[in-house]
Amino acid sequence: MILSTLLVILSTAKNPMARRAILLLEDGSVYEGYSFGADTTAHGEVIFDTGMTGYQEMLTDPSFAGQILVPTYPLIGNYGINDSNSESTRVQVRGLAVREYCSQPSHWQSTRTLHEFLLAHGIPGISGLDTRALTRHLRLEGAMMGMITSEMTSEEASAALRTIPRYDVMALVREVSTERPYEWPAPGPAAAPLTPSDLNGEERCEGEQKQSHIVVMDLGLKYSMLRILAQLGCRITIVPCAASADEVLALRPDGIVLSPGPGNPDLLEDITDTVRELVGRKPLMGICLGHQLIGKALGARTFKLKFGHRGGNHPVRDLSTGRVSITAQNHGYAVDADTLTGGLESSHTNLNDGTVEGLRHLDLPILSVQYHCEGAPGPLDNTYLFERFLEMTRSVKEN
C-alpha cells in the first residue's frame, strides 16, 4: 500500500496538472489514479496484456478496438513513441490503464511522449493504478466492461456504464477495416487507394518479375503482417471486409489471407459466408479472427474465453512436428475443438489451456493459426508459417 501511494505521488509530481481519475468496472470495482493523455471519458472491455515491451504496437493494433488496455508491465512510456512501430494509422484502444506512466522517455528514436500520442488521438489514460491487483481481479472474474473518467463520480459512471452496449455485441471489424482497396507497399509514404481499373489481377508493367499475388481481407490487419509478406516478395492487395467473393476472385490472387481483427466472430455471418464461398477456390490462410472465420465457414463453433490470451509469452505446440513455440497472442475467442468438421483438424494447441491454436484441412489448401505469427510485439519464430502458405500457393499454381 505504501509503495502504491509513493508511485502515484511520483507519477503526479512529474505532471502536477494531472487530474484525479477512476477506472470503474461493471461489477462495481473502482481503481483510483491520475489522468494523462486526453482528459475525457471512455468505455470498453477491460483486458490485460502480459507483453513487457511494445506498448506502441498494442495501442495501434486494430484487434484492441473497443477495449481498455491494461499492460501488466509496471512502467509504460519509458521509451516514448517513434515513427516506425505503429501497426495502423491511429490509436485503436478506447483507453489505457497503467501502473506508472513515464513522462520523460529516453530512446534515440523517440519523437514524442506517450501522453502526447494519446492526446493527439483523443484517448484517455489513467496511471497510478495497482495493475497487479486489477489483473488478478480480471483473471478471477473474467474480462468485463469498464469506464475511465475524470469527469464523473463512481456512481455517475456506474449508471452510464449500464446503458452502454457490451463488447460482445459491437461489430468492430467494420469500424477498423479499410473502406477502399489499396496495394502494399505504396509508392508514396501512405498506402495509395486504387481505382477498379487498377485491380484487374494483371502484372502492371511488362517485364516485371513474377510475384505471388496475395489478397488480404482487412478485418483489422496489422502493418507488420504486410511488411513480412512484402519481404517475402509478394505483391499485396488489401480489400475491405465487405468485399464479396467475386470481387476478391476478380483480382486473380494466388492466395488469400484473412487478417486478425477485433470482436465477436458470431457477429460476422456475412463475412463468414464470403469465406465459405472462397473455400476450395484459392489457397486460404487465416490469422486470429481470420482463423476463427475459417473454422466457422466449415461448420465449427467459437466461444468466448474467460479473460483471453494477450501477450508475447504463450506456448503453442505444432502437432505435426512436436515443436513448441513461444507466441504472441491477442484474442478473446477461440474455436471449439469438439465442433471441428468439414475436413478440418487441429494443427496447433495451446499448452496453457489446451485450446485450438491452428487448423489445417485434410484435402484443401487451407491453414490457419490463432496466434499472431507476425509478432509485433512478440517473438518472430513463427514467420515460417507465411513461407509455408506461399509454398502452398505455388504448389496449387503449378498444378
FENRANOR-V68761 format. One record per residue. N is the residue number from 1. RES is the residue in one letter. PHI is phi in degrees with one decimal (999 if undefined). NEAR is the number of other C-alpha atoms within 10 Angstrom. D_LAST is the distance of its C-alpha to the last C-alpha in Angstrom with 1 decimal. Layout:
n=N res=RES phi=PHI near=NEAR d_last=D_LAST
n=N res=RES phi=PHI near=NEAR d_last=D_LAST
//
This chain:
n=1 res=M phi=999 near=7 d_last=66.8
n=2 res=I phi=-63.6 near=6 d_last=68.7
n=3 res=L phi=-62.8 near=9 d_last=65.6
n=4 res=S phi=-59.6 near=13 d_last=63.8
n=5 res=T phi=-64.3 near=14 d_last=66.9
n=6 res=L phi=-63.6 near=12 d_last=67.0
n=7 res=L phi=-64.2 near=19 d_last=63.3
n=8 res=V phi=-64.0 near=20 d_last=64.0
n=9 res=I phi=-63.0 near=15 d_last=67.1
n=10 res=L phi=-63.7 near=15 d_last=65.3
n=11 res=S phi=-61.9 near=21 d_last=62.5
n=12 res=T phi=-71.1 near=23 d_last=65.0
n=13 res=A phi=-61.1 near=11 d_last=67.1
n=14 res=K phi=-73.8 near=13 d_last=64.3
n=15 res=N phi=-139.5 near=16 d_last=64.1
n=16 res=P phi=-64.4 near=10 d_last=67.6
n=17 res=M phi=-86.0 near=11 d_last=66.6
n=18 res=A phi=-60.9 near=19 d_last=64.1
n=19 res=R phi=-95.5 near=17 d_last=64.9
n=20 res=R phi=-63.7 near=17 d_last=65.0
n=21 res=A phi=-143.1 near=27 d_last=61.9
n=22 res=I phi=-132.7 near=26 d_last=60.6
n=23 res=L phi=-111.6 near=29 d_last=57.3
n=24 res=L phi=-106.4 near=24 d_last=58.0
n=25 res=L phi=-97.5 near=25 d_last=55.7
n=26 res=E phi=-65.6 near=18 d_last=55.7
n=27 res=D phi=-86.5 near=11 d_last=57.5
n=28 res=G phi=95.8 near=12 d_last=60.4
n=29 res=S phi=-66.1 near=13 d_last=59.8
n=30 res=V phi=-125.5 near=16 d_last=61.0
n=31 res=Y phi=-120.6 near=21 d_last=60.2
n=32 res=E phi=-97.4 near=18 d_last=62.4
n=33 res=G phi=-164.3 near=28 d_last=61.6
n=34 res=Y phi=-129.5 near=27 d_last=61.7
n=35 res=S phi=-77.3 near=26 d_last=59.7
n=36 res=F phi=-143.6 near=29 d_last=57.7
n=37 res=G phi=70.7 near=22 d_last=55.1
n=38 res=A phi=-73.8 near=20 d_last=55.8
n=39 res=D phi=-87.1 near=21 d_last=59.0
n=40 res=T phi=-146.9 near=18 d_last=57.6
n=41 res=T phi=-105.3 near=21 d_last=56.6
n=42 res=A phi=-144.5 near=24 d_last=53.1
n=43 res=H phi=-131.2 near=27 d_last=51.6
n=44 res=G phi=171.8 near=25 d_last=48.4
n=45 res=E phi=-74.2 near=23 d_last=47.0
n=46 res=V phi=-89.5 near=29 d_last=48.5
n=47 res=I phi=-135.1 near=26 d_last=46.0
n=48 res=F phi=-117.6 near=27 d_last=46.1
n=49 res=D phi=-129.6 near=20 d_last=43.7
n=50 res=T phi=-91.6 near=18 d_last=44.3
n=51 res=G phi=-64.4 near=19 d_last=42.8
n=52 res=M phi=-87.4 near=17 d_last=45.4
n=53 res=T phi=-138.1 near=20 d_last=44.2
n=54 res=G phi=93.9 near=19 d_last=42.1
n=55 res=Y phi=-65.0 near=25 d_last=44.3
n=56 res=Q phi=-66.2 near=23 d_last=43.2
n=57 res=E phi=-63.7 near=22 d_last=39.5
n=58 res=M phi=-61.8 near=26 d_last=40.7
n=59 res=L phi=-61.4 near=24 d_last=42.9
n=60 res=T phi=-101.1 near=21 d_last=40.2
n=61 res=D phi=-78.9 near=29 d_last=37.4
n=62 res=P phi=-60.0 near=28 d_last=36.7
n=63 res=S phi=-65.8 near=28 d_last=36.2
n=64 res=F phi=-91.9 near=26 d_last=40.0
n=65 res=A phi=-57.4 near=26 d_last=40.9
n=66 res=G phi=81.7 near=26 d_last=43.7
n=67 res=Q phi=-126.8 near=26 d_last=44.9
n=68 res=I phi=-99.8 near=29 d_last=47.8
n=69 res=L phi=-91.3 near=24 d_last=46.6
n=70 res=V phi=-121.0 near=23 d_last=48.8
n=71 res=P phi=-68.4 near=27 d_last=47.8
n=72 res=T phi=-79.7 near=22 d_last=49.2
n=73 res=Y phi=-68.5 near=18 d_last=49.8
n=74 res=P phi=-74.6 near=17 d_last=53.4
n=75 res=L phi=-109.1 near=15 d_last=53.5
n=76 res=I phi=-124.9 near=24 d_last=51.4
n=77 res=G phi=102.8 near=22 d_last=51.6
n=78 res=N phi=-70.6 near=18 d_last=52.7
n=79 res=Y phi=-114.4 near=23 d_last=50.1
n=80 res=G phi=69.9 near=24 d_last=50.2
n=81 res=I phi=-125.1 near=23 d_last=47.5
n=82 res=N phi=-116.2 near=17 d_last=45.5
n=83 res=D phi=-94.9 near=9 d_last=43.4
n=84 res=S phi=-124.8 near=10 d_last=40.0
n=85 res=N phi=-101.1 near=17 d_last=39.4
n=86 res=S phi=-74.4 near=22 d_last=39.2
n=87 res=E phi=-102.2 near=22 d_last=36.1
n=88 res=S phi=-161.2 near=18 d_last=36.8
n=89 res=T phi=-85.3 near=12 d_last=39.4
n=90 res=R phi=-153.0 near=16 d_last=42.2
n=91 res=V phi=-72.2 near=24 d_last=43.7
n=92 res=Q phi=-100.9 near=23 d_last=42.0
n=93 res=V phi=-69.4 near=25 d_last=44.4
n=94 res=R phi=-83.5 near=24 d_last=47.5
n=95 res=G phi=-167.5 near=34 d_last=49.7
n=96 res=L phi=-134.0 near=24 d_last=50.1
n=97 res=A phi=-122.7 near=32 d_last=52.5
n=98 res=V phi=-131.8 near=24 d_last=53.4
n=99 res=R phi=-70.0 near=24 d_last=55.9
n=100 res=E phi=-135.5 near=26 d_last=57.0
n=101 res=Y phi=-94.1 near=28 d_last=56.0
n=102 res=C phi=-95.5 near=21 d_last=56.4
n=103 res=S phi=-91.8 near=21 d_last=57.9
n=104 res=Q phi=-127.3 near=14 d_last=58.1
n=105 res=P phi=-70.0 near=18 d_last=54.6
n=106 res=S phi=-135.7 near=13 d_last=54.2
n=107 res=H phi=-164.2 near=12 d_last=51.0
n=108 res=W phi=-65.4 near=9 d_last=50.5
n=109 res=Q phi=-93.1 near=12 d_last=47.6
n=110 res=S phi=-67.2 near=16 d_last=49.5
n=111 res=T phi=-114.2 near=15 d_last=50.5
n=112 res=R phi=-164.5 near=17 d_last=52.1
n=113 res=T phi=-84.9 near=21 d_last=53.1
n=114 res=L phi=-61.0 near=27 d_last=51.4
n=115 res=H phi=-56.8 near=21 d_last=54.3
n=116 res=E phi=-64.5 near=17 d_last=53.8
n=117 res=F phi=-64.4 near=20 d_last=50.1
n=118 res=L phi=-64.2 near=22 d_last=50.7
n=119 res=L phi=-60.5 near=17 d_last=53.6
n=120 res=A phi=-64.3 near=13 d_last=51.6
n=121 res=H phi=-102.7 near=13 d_last=49.2
n=122 res=G phi=71.2 near=18 d_last=51.9
n=123 res=I phi=-109.7 near=22 d_last=50.9
n=124 res=P phi=-82.7 near=27 d_last=53.7
n=125 res=G phi=-125.6 near=31 d_last=54.0
n=126 res=I phi=-136.8 near=31 d_last=56.5
n=127 res=S phi=-120.9 near=31 d_last=57.6
n=128 res=G phi=87.0 near=27 d_last=60.1
n=129 res=L phi=-82.0 near=24 d_last=58.5
n=130 res=D phi=-84.6 near=23 d_last=58.4
n=131 res=T phi=-69.6 near=21 d_last=54.6
n=132 res=R phi=-67.3 near=17 d_last=54.7
n=133 res=A phi=-64.8 near=12 d_last=56.8
n=134 res=L phi=-63.5 near=21 d_last=54.6
n=135 res=T phi=-63.8 near=22 d_last=51.4
n=136 res=R phi=-60.8 near=12 d_last=53.1
n=137 res=H phi=-64.2 near=13 d_last=54.2
n=138 res=L phi=-69.1 near=18 d_last=50.7
n=139 res=R phi=-65.6 near=15 d_last=49.3
n=140 res=L phi=-77.1 near=11 d_last=52.0
n=141 res=E phi=-99.3 near=12 d_last=52.1
n=142 res=G phi=97.2 near=15 d_last=48.5
n=143 res=A phi=-59.8 near=21 d_last=47.3
n=144 res=M phi=-149.5 near=19 d_last=49.6
n=145 res=M phi=-68.7 near=22 d_last=50.6
n=146 res=G phi=-155.5 near=29 d_last=53.0
n=147 res=M phi=-143.2 near=25 d_last=54.8
n=148 res=I phi=-101.1 near=30 d_last=55.9
n=149 res=T phi=-154.0 near=26 d_last=59.1
n=150 res=S phi=-114.9 near=24 d_last=62.1
n=151 res=E phi=-110.5 near=15 d_last=63.5
n=152 res=M phi=-118.4 near=14 d_last=64.1
n=153 res=T phi=-77.6 near=13 d_last=65.9
n=154 res=S phi=-62.9 near=21 d_last=64.1
n=155 res=E phi=-67.4 near=11 d_last=65.6
n=156 res=E phi=-65.4 near=10 d_last=64.4
n=157 res=A phi=-65.2 near=24 d_last=60.9
n=158 res=S phi=-62.7 near=20 d_last=60.7
n=159 res=A phi=-65.0 near=12 d_last=61.7
n=160 res=A phi=-66.3 near=13 d_last=59.2
n=161 res=L phi=-63.9 near=20 d_last=56.4
n=162 res=R phi=-69.2 near=12 d_last=57.0
n=163 res=T phi=-98.0 near=8 d_last=56.2
n=164 res=I phi=-95.6 near=12 d_last=52.9
n=165 res=P phi=-58.8 near=12 d_last=49.5
n=166 res=R phi=-74.2 near=16 d_last=47.9
n=167 res=Y phi=-55.8 near=20 d_last=44.6
n=168 res=D phi=-62.7 near=15 d_last=42.9
n=169 res=V phi=-109.7 near=11 d_last=43.4
n=170 res=M phi=-94.2 near=15 d_last=42.5
n=171 res=A phi=-84.3 near=17 d_last=39.2
n=172 res=L phi=-75.7 near=23 d_last=38.9
n=173 res=V phi=-57.4 near=27 d_last=35.2
n=174 res=R phi=-68.9 near=18 d_last=36.4
n=175 res=E phi=-79.5 near=15 d_last=39.0
n=176 res=V phi=-106.0 near=23 d_last=36.8
n=177 res=S phi=-72.1 near=20 d_last=33.6
n=178 res=T phi=-64.0 near=20 d_last=33.4
n=179 res=E phi=-89.3 near=15 d_last=34.7
n=180 res=R phi=-134.0 near=16 d_last=32.6
n=181 res=P phi=-66.1 near=22 d_last=29.2
n=182 res=Y phi=-155.8 near=20 d_last=29.2
n=183 res=E phi=-109.4 near=20 d_last=27.1
n=184 res=W phi=-132.7 near=18 d_last=27.6
n=185 res=P phi=-79.2 near=17 d_last=29.0
n=186 res=A phi=-84.7 near=12 d_last=31.4
n=187 res=P phi=-68.0 near=9 d_last=33.4
n=188 res=G phi=-102.0 near=7 d_last=36.6
n=189 res=P phi=-69.8 near=7 d_last=38.1
n=190 res=A phi=-123.7 near=10 d_last=36.6
n=191 res=A phi=-65.4 near=14 d_last=33.4
n=192 res=A phi=-88.7 near=15 d_last=33.8
n=193 res=P phi=-60.6 near=15 d_last=33.3
n=194 res=L phi=-111.5 near=13 d_last=31.0
n=195 res=T phi=-90.5 near=11 d_last=31.7
n=196 res=P phi=-55.2 near=10 d_last=29.4
n=197 res=S phi=-67.3 near=7 d_last=28.9
n=198 res=D phi=-72.7 near=14 d_last=27.6
n=199 res=L phi=-99.5 near=18 d_last=24.8
n=200 res=N phi=-106.7 near=13 d_last=22.7
n=201 res=G phi=76.0 near=17 d_last=19.5
n=202 res=E phi=-97.1 near=11 d_last=19.9
n=203 res=E phi=-63.9 near=13 d_last=20.8
n=204 res=R phi=-88.5 near=10 d_last=24.5
n=205 res=C phi=-147.1 near=7 d_last=25.6
n=206 res=E phi=-65.1 near=6 d_last=24.6
n=207 res=G phi=87.9 near=7 d_last=23.7
n=208 res=E phi=-63.9 near=8 d_last=22.8
n=209 res=Q phi=-59.7 near=9 d_last=20.6
n=210 res=K phi=-64.9 near=10 d_last=17.0
n=211 res=Q phi=-125.8 near=13 d_last=16.9
n=212 res=S phi=-74.4 near=19 d_last=15.0
n=213 res=H phi=-96.7 near=22 d_last=16.7
n=214 res=I phi=-109.9 near=25 d_last=17.9
n=215 res=V phi=-98.0 near=26 d_last=20.1
n=216 res=V phi=-107.6 near=26 d_last=22.9
n=217 res=M phi=-82.9 near=27 d_last=24.9
n=218 res=D phi=-84.5 near=27 d_last=28.4
n=219 res=L phi=-100.3 near=27 d_last=30.2
n=220 res=G phi=133.1 near=29 d_last=32.5
n=221 res=L phi=-71.8 near=28 d_last=30.4
n=222 res=K phi=-105.2 near=25 d_last=31.8
n=223 res=Y phi=-59.7 near=19 d_last=31.5
n=224 res=S phi=-60.7 near=19 d_last=30.7
n=225 res=M phi=-64.4 near=22 d_last=27.2
n=226 res=L phi=-68.2 near=23 d_last=26.6
n=227 res=R phi=-61.2 near=15 d_last=28.2
n=228 res=I phi=-67.6 near=15 d_last=25.9
n=229 res=L phi=-61.1 near=20 d_last=22.7
n=230 res=A phi=-65.9 near=15 d_last=24.3
n=231 res=Q phi=-63.7 near=9 d_last=25.3
n=232 res=L phi=-85.6 near=14 d_last=21.7
n=233 res=G phi=89.1 near=13 d_last=21.0
n=234 res=C phi=-84.4 near=21 d_last=19.7
n=235 res=R phi=-91.0 near=21 d_last=20.8
n=236 res=I phi=-122.7 near=23 d_last=22.3
n=237 res=T phi=-120.0 near=24 d_last=23.5
n=238 res=I phi=-102.1 near=25 d_last=25.9
n=239 res=V phi=-124.1 near=22 d_last=26.7
n=240 res=P phi=-64.9 near=21 d_last=29.6
n=241 res=C phi=-63.6 near=24 d_last=29.5
n=242 res=A phi=-86.7 near=19 d_last=30.5
n=243 res=A phi=-60.7 near=16 d_last=27.4
n=244 res=S phi=-81.7 near=18 d_last=26.0
n=245 res=A phi=-61.3 near=17 d_last=22.4
n=246 res=D phi=-64.2 near=11 d_last=22.5
n=247 res=E phi=-65.2 near=12 d_last=23.9
n=248 res=V phi=-66.9 near=22 d_last=21.2
n=249 res=L phi=-69.1 near=18 d_last=18.3
n=250 res=A phi=-63.9 near=12 d_last=20.2
n=251 res=L phi=-79.2 near=18 d_last=19.8
n=252 res=R phi=53.4 near=16 d_last=16.0
n=253 res=P phi=-75.7 near=21 d_last=15.3
n=254 res=D phi=-83.1 near=23 d_last=12.3
n=255 res=G phi=-159.7 near=25 d_last=14.2
n=256 res=I phi=-127.8 near=27 d_last=17.6
n=257 res=V phi=-112.1 near=23 d_last=20.5
n=258 res=L phi=-99.4 near=26 d_last=23.5
n=259 res=S phi=-78.9 near=25 d_last=26.4
n=260 res=P phi=-66.0 near=28 d_last=29.6
n=261 res=G phi=178.2 near=28 d_last=32.6
n=262 res=P phi=-94.2 near=29 d_last=36.1
n=263 res=G phi=90.6 near=23 d_last=37.6
n=264 res=N phi=-86.6 near=22 d_last=37.2
n=265 res=P phi=-63.5 near=25 d_last=33.7
n=266 res=D phi=-68.2 near=17 d_last=35.5
n=267 res=L phi=-87.3 near=15 d_last=36.7
n=268 res=L phi=-114.9 near=17 d_last=33.2
n=269 res=E phi=-63.2 near=13 d_last=32.4
n=270 res=D phi=-65.1 near=12 d_last=31.3
n=271 res=I phi=-71.5 near=21 d_last=28.7
n=272 res=T phi=-60.2 near=21 d_last=27.7
n=273 res=D phi=-62.6 near=17 d_last=27.1
n=274 res=T phi=-62.7 near=19 d_last=24.9
n=275 res=V phi=-60.3 near=24 d_last=22.8
n=276 res=R phi=-60.5 near=19 d_last=22.7
n=277 res=E phi=-70.0 near=14 d_last=21.3
n=278 res=L phi=-84.3 near=20 d_last=18.5
n=279 res=V phi=-58.5 near=17 d_last=17.4
n=280 res=G phi=85.8 near=13 d_last=14.1
n=281 res=R phi=-99.5 near=14 d_last=13.4
n=282 res=K phi=-147.2 near=19 d_last=12.5
n=283 res=P phi=-58.0 near=25 d_last=12.7
n=284 res=L phi=-121.3 near=27 d_last=16.4
n=285 res=M phi=-129.1 near=27 d_last=19.0
n=286 res=G phi=-117.5 near=25 d_last=22.6
n=287 res=I phi=-124.5 near=26 d_last=25.6
n=288 res=C phi=59.7 near=27 d_last=29.1
n=289 res=L phi=-60.7 near=32 d_last=29.8
n=290 res=G phi=-60.1 near=29 d_last=26.1
n=291 res=H phi=-61.0 near=28 d_last=25.6
n=292 res=Q phi=-63.4 near=32 d_last=28.4
n=293 res=L phi=-70.6 near=29 d_last=27.1
n=294 res=I phi=-62.9 near=29 d_last=23.7
n=295 res=G phi=-58.6 near=31 d_last=26.0
n=296 res=K phi=-65.2 near=25 d_last=28.2
n=297 res=A phi=-62.9 near=21 d_last=25.4
n=298 res=L phi=-105.6 near=20 d_last=24.4
n=299 res=G phi=103.1 near=15 d_last=28.1
n=300 res=A phi=-81.0 near=19 d_last=29.5
n=301 res=R phi=-112.0 near=20 d_last=32.8
n=302 res=T phi=-119.9 near=18 d_last=34.0
n=303 res=F phi=-143.3 near=14 d_last=37.5
n=304 res=K phi=-87.8 near=15 d_last=39.8
n=305 res=L phi=-76.9 near=14 d_last=40.7
n=306 res=K phi=-61.1 near=15 d_last=44.4
n=307 res=F phi=-135.2 near=20 d_last=44.3
n=308 res=G phi=77.5 near=19 d_last=40.6
n=309 res=H phi=-117.4 near=23 d_last=38.8
n=310 res=R phi=-144.2 near=21 d_last=39.5
n=311 res=G phi=143.5 near=24 d_last=39.8
n=312 res=G phi=-112.2 near=24 d_last=38.2
n=313 res=N phi=-138.1 near=17 d_last=39.2
n=314 res=H phi=-99.6 near=18 d_last=37.3
n=315 res=P phi=-79.6 near=15 d_last=36.0
n=316 res=V phi=-132.9 near=24 d_last=32.6
n=317 res=R phi=-103.4 near=19 d_last=31.0
n=318 res=D phi=-80.1 near=16 d_last=27.3
n=319 res=L phi=-70.7 near=13 d_last=27.3
n=320 res=S phi=-80.5 near=9 d_last=24.4
n=321 res=T phi=-118.0 near=9 d_last=26.3
n=322 res=G phi=80.2 near=10 d_last=29.8
n=323 res=R phi=-68.9 near=10 d_last=30.0
n=324 res=V phi=-107.4 near=15 d_last=32.5
n=325 res=S phi=-118.0 near=17 d_last=32.2
n=326 res=I phi=-91.7 near=17 d_last=34.9
n=327 res=T phi=-120.1 near=24 d_last=33.4
n=328 res=A phi=-92.7 near=28 d_last=34.5
n=329 res=Q phi=-137.6 near=26 d_last=34.8
n=330 res=N phi=-160.5 near=24 d_last=36.2
n=331 res=H phi=-155.2 near=24 d_last=36.0
n=332 res=G phi=-114.2 near=21 d_last=38.5
n=333 res=Y phi=-128.1 near=23 d_last=36.2
n=334 res=A phi=-146.8 near=23 d_last=33.9
n=335 res=V phi=-80.5 near=27 d_last=31.6
n=336 res=D phi=-78.0 near=17 d_last=33.5
n=337 res=A phi=-60.9 near=20 d_last=32.0
n=338 res=D phi=-74.1 near=9 d_last=33.7
n=339 res=T phi=-110.4 near=16 d_last=31.9
n=340 res=L phi=-63.7 near=18 d_last=28.3
n=341 res=T phi=-152.4 near=15 d_last=26.5
n=342 res=G phi=65.6 near=13 d_last=23.4
n=343 res=G phi=88.8 near=12 d_last=21.3
n=344 res=L phi=-85.4 near=22 d_last=22.5
n=345 res=E phi=-142.7 near=17 d_last=24.2
n=346 res=S phi=-71.5 near=21 d_last=26.1
n=347 res=S phi=-110.3 near=19 d_last=24.6
n=348 res=H phi=-140.3 near=26 d_last=27.6
n=349 res=T phi=-135.6 near=22 d_last=31.3
n=350 res=N phi=-81.1 near=20 d_last=34.4
n=351 res=L phi=-81.0 near=14 d_last=36.9
n=352 res=N phi=-82.6 near=10 d_last=39.8
n=353 res=D phi=-132.0 near=8 d_last=39.5
n=354 res=G phi=77.8 near=12 d_last=36.5
n=355 res=T phi=-73.6 near=18 d_last=34.7
n=356 res=V phi=-69.7 near=23 d_last=30.9
n=357 res=E phi=-116.8 near=26 d_last=29.4
n=358 res=G phi=-170.8 near=27 d_last=25.7
n=359 res=L phi=-132.4 near=26 d_last=23.2
n=360 res=R phi=-139.5 near=20 d_last=19.9
n=361 res=H phi=-106.4 near=17 d_last=18.1
n=362 res=L phi=-70.1 near=11 d_last=17.7
n=363 res=D phi=-124.8 near=9 d_last=14.6
n=364 res=L phi=-106.0 near=16 d_last=13.4
n=365 res=P phi=-77.0 near=20 d_last=12.3
n=366 res=I phi=-135.3 near=24 d_last=16.0
n=367 res=L phi=-142.6 near=24 d_last=18.6
n=368 res=S phi=-152.7 near=29 d_last=22.1
n=369 res=V phi=-135.9 near=24 d_last=25.4
n=370 res=Q phi=-79.3 near=30 d_last=28.9
n=371 res=Y phi=-86.0 near=29 d_last=30.3
n=372 res=H phi=-92.4 near=25 d_last=30.0
n=373 res=C phi=-71.6 near=23 d_last=27.6
n=374 res=E phi=-92.9 near=26 d_last=28.8
n=375 res=G phi=61.8 near=21 d_last=32.4
n=376 res=A phi=58.1 near=25 d_last=34.9
n=377 res=P phi=-86.9 near=23 d_last=37.4
n=378 res=G phi=140.4 near=21 d_last=36.4
n=379 res=P phi=-68.8 near=17 d_last=34.5
n=380 res=L phi=-106.3 near=16 d_last=31.3
n=381 res=D phi=-63.2 near=14 d_last=30.1
n=382 res=N phi=-106.0 near=17 d_last=27.1
n=383 res=T phi=-67.1 near=16 d_last=25.4
n=384 res=Y phi=-59.8 near=12 d_last=22.8
n=385 res=L phi=-66.8 near=16 d_last=21.3
n=386 res=F phi=-65.7 near=18 d_last=20.2
n=387 res=E phi=-64.7 near=14 d_last=18.5
n=388 res=R phi=-62.1 near=12 d_last=16.8
n=389 res=F phi=-66.5 near=21 d_last=15.6
n=390 res=L phi=-66.2 near=22 d_last=14.3
n=391 res=E phi=-62.2 near=12 d_last=12.4
n=392 res=M phi=-62.9 near=19 d_last=10.8
n=393 res=T phi=-65.1 near=23 d_last=10.1
n=394 res=R phi=-67.5 near=14 d_last=8.6
n=395 res=S phi=-63.5 near=12 d_last=6.3
n=396 res=V phi=-65.5 near=15 d_last=5.2
n=397 res=K phi=-65.0 near=13 d_last=5.5
n=398 res=E phi=-70.2 near=6 d_last=3.8
n=399 res=N phi=-90.7 near=5 d_last=0.0
//
